[in-house]
Amino acid sequence: MHHANWNSVYGTCLCWYNVLNATTSSILSASPYNFSSGLVGTAYLSPLIAAALGAVWSGWSTDKLAIRLARRNGGIREPEQRLWALLLSGILCCAGLILWGVGSAREIHWFGAVFGLGLLAFSVICGASITLSYAVDSFKVHTPSPHTVSPTVSNSICNRKSRAKP
């Protein structure tokens, strides 16, 4: 995966997290949910728990998966072996976006919408963490580079989207 490609995945994950934060209050405080500000805050328990689970999955579990795949590969560990864990993240991201976006538009039960928030938070944490780990594994000589470039690109993407006129 080219440096610019993983950087796009990382930036996109951060942008979706901003979308989650920007839309939560306006959706949950409006009809049919009519959550108070306290309940909107309580709804953030779902993304909080999911982010913690995503951190475990994208850290410890992904490392275990990479070690297992390295054993199957004759003991040779390659950075691309981490990318298999993104499959779960991609599937859960689609499910979370559908539950949160389409579900909220169709006025599904509040639990479905809040569960979608959790799925989205899980996938965003996994996507950002796994791609950053992949970048560090791939570009060991240039390790500071991904840490410098990623926030710059993601801020540029998010700032452009937030300044776009309707």
Residue pairs with C-beta under 8 A, 6 or more apart in sequence:
1 80
1 83
1 134
1 138
3 135
3 139
3 145
3 146
3 149
6 131
6 134
6 135
6 138
6 146
7 131
7 135
7 146
7 149
7 150
7 153
8 153
9 86
9 127
9 131
10 127
10 128
10 131
10 132
10 135
10 150
10 153
10 154
11 150
11 153
11 154
11 156
11 157
11 158
12 127
12 157
13 123
13 124
13 125
13 127
13 128
13 131
14 124
14 128
14 154
14 157
14 158
15 154
15 157
15 158
15 161
16 93
16 97
16 120
16 124
17 121
17 124
17 128
18 158
18 162
20 47
20 100
20 117
20 120
20 121
20 124
23 100
24 40
24 43
24 44
24 117
25 37
25 40
27 33
27 104
27 113
28 35
28 39
28 40
28 43
28 110
28 113
28 114
29 35
29 36
29 37
29 40
32 107
33 110
33 113
35 43
35 110
43 110
43 114
43 117
44 117
46 114
46 115
46 117
46 118
46 121
47 117
47 118
47 120
47 121
48 121
49 118
50 117
50 118
50 119
50 121
50 122
50 125
51 121
51 122
51 125
53 122
54 89
54 121
54 122
54 123
54 124
54 125
54 126
54 129
55 125
55 129
57 85
57 88
57 122
57 126
58 85
58 89
58 125
58 126
58 129
58 130
58 133
59 129
61 85
62 82
62 85
62 129
62 130
62 133
65 81
65 82
65 84
65 85
66 77
66 81
66 82
67 77
69 77
69 81
69 84
70 76
70 77
70 78
70 81
73 81
79 134
79 137
79 138
80 134
82 130
82 133
82 134
82 137
83 130
83 134
85 126
85 130
86 126
86 127
86 130
86 131
88 126
89 122
89 123
89 126
89 127
89 130
90 123
90 127
92 119
92 122
92 123
92 126
93 119
93 120
93 123
93 124
93 127
95 116
95 119
96 116
96 117
96 118
96 119
96 120
96 121
96 122
96 123
97 116
97 120
98 116
99 108
99 112
99 113
99 115
99 116
99 119
100 113
100 116
100 117
100 119
100 120
101 116
103 112
103 113
103 116
104 113
104 116
132 146
132 150
135 146
135 150
136 143
136 146
139 145
139 146
